């Protein structure tokens, strides 16, 4: 794509809302338009400014596949387990 630097990553994002135990978690599915990602589509659970650890992110060749992979990874996890813990003293 024009006007992007060679190492830039550009994605198109579709947002899903997962409500579990009366708590909201966003799942953003990124479609790679330019640059390198783990797959053509990557589904990333997040709390707007806190991104889930990589082991809970889904990948796939389609949006549906990435979302399904992500949902399978988080199915039995507590919401708190999805996100990095703050290291004390930082």
Secondary structure as a PSIPRED ss2 file (coil, helix, strand):
# PSIPRED VFORMAT (PSIPRED V4.0)

   1 X C   1.000  0.000  0.000
   2 X C   1.000  0.000  0.000
   3 X C   1.000  0.000  0.000
   4 X C   1.000  0.000  0.000
   5 X C   1.000  0.000  0.000
   6 X C   1.000  0.000  0.000
   7 X C   1.000  0.000  0.000
   8 X C   1.000  0.000  0.000
   9 X C   1.000  0.000  0.000
  10 X E   0.000  0.000  1.000
  11 X E   0.000  0.000  1.000
  12 X E   0.000  0.000  1.000
  13 X E   0.000  0.000  1.000
  14 X E   0.000  0.000  1.000
  15 X E   0.000  0.000  1.000
  16 X E   0.000  0.000  1.000
  17 X E   0.000  0.000  1.000
  18 X E   0.000  0.000  1.000
  19 X E   0.000  0.000  1.000
  20 X E   0.000  0.000  1.000
  21 X C   1.000  0.000  0.000
  22 X C   1.000  0.000  0.000
  23 X E   0.000  0.000  1.000
  24 X E   0.000  0.000  1.000
  25 X E   0.000  0.000  1.000
  26 X E   0.000  0.000  1.000
  27 X E   0.000  0.000  1.000
  28 X E   0.000  0.000  1.000
  29 X E   0.000  0.000  1.000
  30 X E   0.000  0.000  1.000
  31 X E   0.000  0.000  1.000
  32 X E   0.000  0.000  1.000
  33 X E   0.000  0.000  1.000
  34 X E   0.000  0.000  1.000
  35 X C   1.000  0.000  0.000
  36 X C   1.000  0.000  0.000
  37 X C   1.000  0.000  0.000
  38 X C   1.000  0.000  0.000
  39 X C   1.000  0.000  0.000
  40 X C   1.000  0.000  0.000
  41 X E   0.000  0.000  1.000
  42 X E   0.000  0.000  1.000
  43 X E   0.000  0.000  1.000
  44 X E   0.000  0.000  1.000
  45 X E   0.000  0.000  1.000
  46 X E   0.000  0.000  1.000
  47 X C   1.000  0.000  0.000
  48 X C   1.000  0.000  0.000
  49 X C   1.000  0.000  0.000
  50 X C   1.000  0.000  0.000
  51 X E   0.000  0.000  1.000
  52 X E   0.000  0.000  1.000
  53 X C   1.000  0.000  0.000
  54 X H   0.000  1.000  0.000
  55 X H   0.000  1.000  0.000
  56 X H   0.000  1.000  0.000
  57 X C   1.000  0.000  0.000
  58 X E   0.000  0.000  1.000
  59 X E   0.000  0.000  1.000
  60 X E   0.000  0.000  1.000
  61 X C   1.000  0.000  0.000
  62 X C   1.000  0.000  0.000
  63 X H   0.000  1.000  0.000
  64 X H   0.000  1.000  0.000
  65 X H   0.000  1.000  0.000
  66 X H   0.000  1.000  0.000
  67 X H   0.000  1.000  0.000
  68 X H   0.000  1.000  0.000
  69 X H   0.000  1.000  0.000
  70 X H   0.000  1.000  0.000
  71 X H   0.000  1.000  0.000
  72 X H   0.000  1.000  0.000
  73 X H   0.000  1.000  0.000
  74 X H   0.000  1.000  0.000
  75 X C   1.000  0.000  0.000
  76 X C   1.000  0.000  0.000
  77 X C   1.000  0.000  0.000
  78 X C   1.000  0.000  0.000
  79 X H   0.000  1.000  0.000
  80 X H   0.000  1.000  0.000
  81 X H   0.000  1.000  0.000
  82 X H   0.000  1.000  0.000
  83 X E   0.000  0.000  1.000
  84 X C   1.000  0.000  0.000
  85 X C   1.000  0.000  0.000
  86 X C   1.000  0.000  0.000
  87 X C   1.000  0.000  0.000
  88 X C   1.000  0.000  0.000
  89 X C   1.000  0.000  0.000
  90 X C   1.000  0.000  0.000
